[in-house]
Amino acid sequence: MTLHLYDVIKRPIITEVSTQDAANLNQFTFEVDIRANKIQIKEAIELVFNVDVLKVATLIMPAKRGQRGRKKYVRAAAWKKAIVTLPAGQKIPLFNL
């Protein structure tokens, strides 16, 4: 399982809650590759955004399912979310809206 560091981060998650966390708690949220572990996520964030990472929390978001009549299907696949905590004074400019 060798992921290139630039393949670990897929996209930032910019919602109301993640924007408040970035402003108040200095935590930034990303969608990451489902195979990536916390060490790989930390290295990728530090390399791409040139910041120090204090803590990484990961969550597997379950697949969204739908139903039409008796047929059940998957609307959206499962994905992994990483919440990254940075030290005070450091920011990721992508989240400064």
Secondary structure, DSSP 8 states (H G I E B T S, - for coil): ----HHHHEEEE---HHHHHHHHHT-EEEEEE-TT--HHHHHHHHHHHH-----EEEEEEE--EEEEETTEEEEEE--EEEEEEE--TT---GGG--
